[in-house]
Amino acid sequence: MSDVARQVLEVAAAQGCEAVVVGIPVQPGGNIVKPHTDSPMGRRCRSLAHTLALLGREAGVSVYLYNEKSTTRAVVKGMGRNWQERISHQEKQAKGVDAEAAAMLLRLYFGNPRLAVRVNPRPNVVVVAREEAGEAAAAEGVDPARGKQEELQKAEGSEGTQPAGGAGGTQSQ
């Protein structure tokens, strides 16, 4: 997924884009701000959006999710076809169905950008080299193993318990 995200960001940078809009198929009864209501395809779209947001943060590229509202279905109907008919991948490519659906998504976004949800990049895990963790913890007088565990808990959003010695995070000697 990160290879796709890098390719998307390369194209966005080459075009001078400040943001990327990712269409997400919201299921009936679902909600764009509630990931637990996502379909399997919705989870993949949301995962791509989060990867884009993490990688694009340094480049200053914002990432938004937008309900695609059956854009492909609308394009197929516009072709005079019954949207319930199965269309082969080759025919979709030949007729530019996906490209037209993407263009429709952007028209929807620009028509009402307030319906978009900005993806805030938040990595779940902080990776700290053992040597760095040990040196930093030793400098603060904290057990390195315990310091690393507390750092991971903070990164995951866990409250955890305070280290011995009070709120300062160091132990008295």
C-alpha positions in Angstrom: 0.0 0.0 0.0 2.9 2.4 0.7 4.2 2.0 -2.8 0.8 3.2 -4.2 0.8 6.0 -1.7 4.3 7.1 -2.7 3.3 7.1 -6.4 0.2 9.1 -5.7 2.2 11.7 -3.7 4.8 11.9 -6.5 2.1 12.7 -9.0 0.5 15.2 -6.5 3.9 16.9 -6.0 4.5 17.1 -9.8 1.1 18.7 -10.3 1.6 21.1 -7.4 -1.4 19.7 -5.4 -1.9 20.8 -1.9 -4.3 18.0 -1.1 -5.4 14.5 -2.1 -9.0 13.4 -2.0 -9.7 9.7 -1.4 -13.1 8.4 -2.2 -14.5 5.9 0.3 -17.6 3.8 -0.3 -19.8 4.4 2.7 -22.3 1.6 3.2 -26.0 2.3 3.7 -26.3 3.0 7.4 -22.6 3.7 7.6 -20.8 6.9 8.4 -17.6 8.3 7.0 -16.4 9.3 10.5 -17.0 5.8 12.0 -14.4 3.4 10.7 -16.2 0.4 12.3 -19.0 0.8 9.7 -16.6 0.5 6.7 -16.9 -2.3 4.2 -13.8 -4.3 3.3 -13.2 -1.9 0.4 -13.9 1.0 2.7 -11.2 -0.2 5.1 -8.7 -0.4 2.2 -9.6 3.1 1.1 -9.2 4.4 4.7 -5.9 2.6 5.1 -4.6 4.2 1.9 -5.8 7.6 3.1 -3.9 7.2 6.4 -0.8 6.0 4.6 -1.0 9.0 2.3 -1.4 11.3 5.3 1.6 9.9 7.1 3.8 10.1 4.1 2.4 13.4 2.9 2.8 15.2 6.2 6.4 16.2 5.4 5.5 17.5 2.0 2.6 19.5 3.4 0.0 17.5 1.5 -3.4 17.3 3.2 -5.5 14.1 2.7 -9.3 14.0 2.8 -11.9 11.2 2.7 -15.0 11.9 0.7 -18.1 9.7 0.3 -17.9 8.5 -3.2 -21.7 8.2 -3.3 -21.9 5.5 -6.0 -19.9 7.6 -8.5 -19.1 4.5 -10.6 -22.7 3.6 -10.8 -23.6 7.1 -12.0 -20.9 6.9 -14.7 -22.2 3.5 -15.9 -25.8 4.9 -16.0 -24.5 7.9 -17.9 -23.1 5.5 -20.5 -26.7 4.3 -21.0 -26.0 0.9 -19.3 -27.8 -0.8 -16.5 -25.6 -0.3 -13.5 -26.4 -3.8 -12.3 -24.9 -5.4 -15.4 -21.4 -6.8 -14.9 -18.9 -4.7 -16.8 -15.5 -6.3 -17.5 -12.3 -4.7 -16.3 -11.2 -4.3 -19.9 -14.4 -2.5 -20.9 -14.2 -0.3 -17.8 -10.7 0.7 -18.8 -11.6 1.2 -22.4 -14.5 3.5 -21.6 -12.6 5.3 -18.8 -15.2 4.5 -16.2 -12.8 4.8 -13.2 -11.3 8.0 -14.5 -14.7 9.5 -15.0 -15.8 8.4 -11.5 -12.7 10.0 -10.0 -13.5 13.2 -11.8 -17.0 13.1 -10.5 -15.7 12.6 -7.0 -13.6 15.7 -7.3 -16.6 17.7 -8.7 -18.6 16.5 -5.6 -15.7 17.5 -3.3 -15.3 21.0 -4.9 -19.0 21.4 -4.8 -19.3 20.8 -1.1 -15.9 20.5 0.6 -17.4 20.7 4.1 -18.5 17.0 3.6 -14.9 15.9 3.4 -13.1 14.5 6.5 -9.5 15.4 6.9 -7.2 12.5 7.7 -4.9 13.4 10.6 -1.8 11.3 10.5 -1.1 9.6 13.8 1.4 6.8 13.8 0.4 4.0 16.3 3.9 3.0 17.3 7.0 5.0 18.1 10.1 3.1 17.1 13.1 3.9 19.3 16.5 2.2 18.8 17.5 0.3 21.9 20.7 2.2 22.2 18.9 5.6 22.1 16.3 4.4 24.6 18.9 3.1 26.9 21.1 6.3 26.7 18.1 8.6 27.2 16.7 6.6 30.0 20.1 6.4 31.8 20.5 10.2 31.4 17.1 10.6 33.2 17.8 7.9 35.8 15.0 5.6 34.5 15.1 1.9 33.9 15.5 1.6 30.1 13.0 -1.2 29.7 10.4 0.6 31.7 11.0 3.9 29.9 10.5 2.2 26.5 7.3 0.6 27.7 5.9 3.9 28.9 6.9 5.6 25.6 5.0 2.9 23.7 2.0 3.4 26.0 2.0 7.1 25.3 2.2 6.6 21.6 -0.7 4.2 21.7 -2.7 6.7 23.7 -2.8 4.6 26.9 -2.8 6.3 30.2 -0.6 3.7 31.9 0.8 4.2 35.4 3.2 6.9 36.4 6.8 5.8 37.0 8.0 5.5 40.5 9.2 8.8 41.8 6.2 10.9 40.8 5.0 12.7 37.7 8.5 13.9 36.6 9.3 10.5 35.1 12.6 10.1 37.0 13.4 8.1 40.0 15.0 9.6 43.1 18.3 8.2 44.1 
